[in-house]
Amino acid sequence: GLSIQKCHFMIPENNKNHHTEEISTERLIVRRGQPFTITLSFSAPVNNSLQQMKKTFLIVQTGPHSSQPDEFQAEFPISSLGDQRQWSAAVEEQDPNFWTLRVNTPANAPIGQYTLLLRASKSPQFLGYFTLLFNPWCRDDEVFLANEVQRQEYILNQDGIIYQGTENAILAQPWDFSQFEENMVDICFIMLALGEHFQREKDPAQRKNPAHVCRAVAAMLNCNEFRSLIEYDPGQHYNGTPPSKWLGSSPILQQWIASKFQAVRYGRCWVFAAVLCSVLRCLGIPTRVVTGFTWAHNTKSSLSVDEYYDEDGTLLTQDKSARVWTFHVWNECWMARTDLPPDYSGWQALDATCQEKGKGLSFCGPAPVHAIKEGDTQVDYDVCYFFAAINAKCHVWIHKADDTLKPAFGGTKYTGNNISTKGVGSERCEDITQNYKYPEGSLQEKKVLDKAYRNMKELGTTSSSSSTQFIFIPTALEEPVNLFIHLQSSSSLQLGQDITLSIQMFNHSGREKATHLVVGIQALHYNGVPIAQVWKEEFHFNLQSNSVNNLQVSVPYTWFGKELGENHLLRLTAVLKDEDSYMYLAQEDITICESPVTIEFPENTVQYEPSTAKISLQNPLMEPLEQCVIAVTGRGLIYRQRNYRLGSVQAKSTQELQIPFTPTRAGPRRLTARLTCLQLQNLKSYRTTNIAAA
C-alpha cells in the first residue's frame, strides 16, 4: 500500500479561497460545496499510480470514533475526475513522490469538525483535521446569497451597529461581533452541540440544515436551564455585568467557556441578538441584527395588548407578561426554506429572547419574514408570535381609585411602526418596515389582518377573552369627540438639557368644560417597566367652547437626570379629565441621544506604525462628573480593552485623553469608547478610520 510521509493541507491558499483566512491561518477551515486542495508526499516512490489509485480511498468523519451512531462518516475513492455534487477526490497533479488532490464536499454536507483519513490498505492513516462551514458563495447551498456586498456585510463584517432609543430618536450603539476572533469557531460548535444535546437531537445529518442550526443555537443562548446568558431583571442586585456595559460578543463567549459553561450575567434582547449574530455568521449563515420600535411582547399571539395608568398618568405594571416595549431586538438569517413553499425562502426572523409560550421552546423562529408580512400565521416557526408583536393594537386603560377601569380616549397605540437594521457596507440606518408589513391603512393591510385573525382563531392560539376584546374593543371605544389633547416635546435630548413640554387641549363640545389636567414624567426601562416617577404637576382649566388652550412647561434636567435607567428613556404623559369623568390621555417617549465623548484620529494612519487618537470628554452638566472611567476597545487597533480612570471632570469643562495605538490590521477599523461615571451609565461613542496597508 501507500506510505504517506506527509499530508500538506495548503492552509493559506485554501482558507483564502474559502473566505476563512480571518478565522485562522493555522487550521484548515473550508466551506461546503467548494473544493479544497491537499498534497500527499510518499515515503517511497509510487510508480504504478493508476493501479494504486483504484485501491485508495479517503474517509471523512465527525467526532473521534466514527462507530458512534451520532457521528457522520463518508468514504470515497480517489479518481481522475471527481464529482462536484458529492464527497469525492480527484488527482490534479502527480509524480512518483507526491499527489495533489482536489477534495469536493457536497453543498448539503453537515457542517462540523472533521477528521480526514486515507485508506490504502487495511488500517486507515490519519491525515489531519478540517472544519466545514456553510457557504453563502455556493449557488447550491441553502444559505446562498447572490450579492457579494451583502456577503461581505452579513458574513465577514465584524463591526456591528445595534439600534435602540425610540422610533422618533433612533440611537446607534456599536457592537463588536468578533466572529473570527481566536477560538470563536470552536466555541460556536460547542454551543451548537450543547443546544442539540438539550433538544435531544442526535442525528448528525441534521447539521445540513441551517434552520436546525439556528434553532439549536438560539435554544442554547437563553431558553433552557443550561442557557449561556441570563436575562437581567431590574429587581436583581447586580453580581454580573449590566447588559448595557458589554461592547462585543467575544468577552461573553470567552467567559462562558472559561467558567466551564456557567451562565454569563447579564443579557437583554440586544445582547442575545448580537451574540446569536456572531455565532451564526461564524458558522456561515448570513445574519443581521434587527430592531423593532413599539413591540408587543408576550401577547401569546393575541392582536390586542393593554396598558394601564393611574388617574395621574403613572404607568402601572399590572400585567407582568404582556407589555409594549419601546424597542426589541432580534435577528434575521438568510436561507432557502426547503421545508416550505419557495415564497418563504429569504430572510427568516429568529428571536433568542424568551417568550411565554403555551407549548414548545421559548425562543421564536426561524419565521419567514414574507409569511409575517402576508399574515400566514400558521407557517413554521412561530410566525404568529412575530405577527402579533408588530401588529397588535395597544389599548390604554385608566385604573381608578375605586378599582374600576376606564378606557383612556386618544391613548390607543400601534405597534411595529419602525423596523430598522444597519445598512449594507455603511453605517447608516436602513428602514426595513416594508419587509414586515403593508402601508398602514392600505387595503392590503386590512386583508392581511383579516386573514391572520381568521388563522389565529382556527389555530386556537387566541384565548377566548382576548378574541372577544379584539372584536369588541374598537366598537366599545367609540370616542366622544368632545375633547382632544396633544402632547409635544423634542424626541431626543442632549445630556443636561431641560425638557420643554407643549400641551394643546381642544374643546369641540359646543359648551364650556371644567377640566383637570395632570402632566407627568417617568423614567422607563426599554421593556415598558417603569423605574420611577420623576415629576408631576396638576392644572385646572375652564375650556371655552370650540377653542384651543396651550400650555408650556419646562422641567429642569436636575429633576430627572439622576433617575435615568440604563436605556436613558423617559415617558411623558398628560391625562385630561372632564366634568363628565371622561379621561383623555396623550403620551410621548423621549431619549437622551448624544454621548459627551468624541474620538479623533490623525489624518493618515499606516499599519504597524505607532499613532495616537484623541478622546475628549465634555461635561455639559452644572455639576462635576464623578468617578469617570472611559473603556476603550478596537480590534486591530489596540490589544484588549483599556480602562482610563479620569476621576472628576468639573462642570462645563472638557478633559482630553491621548490613546497611543499601533494598528495591526489594514482597512476600516473602529475605535469604541464607553463612559461610565456616578451620574451616567454606559454612554458609548465610536469612530471608524481607514488604516493604510504597510
Disulfide bonds with the S-S distance in Angstrom:
none
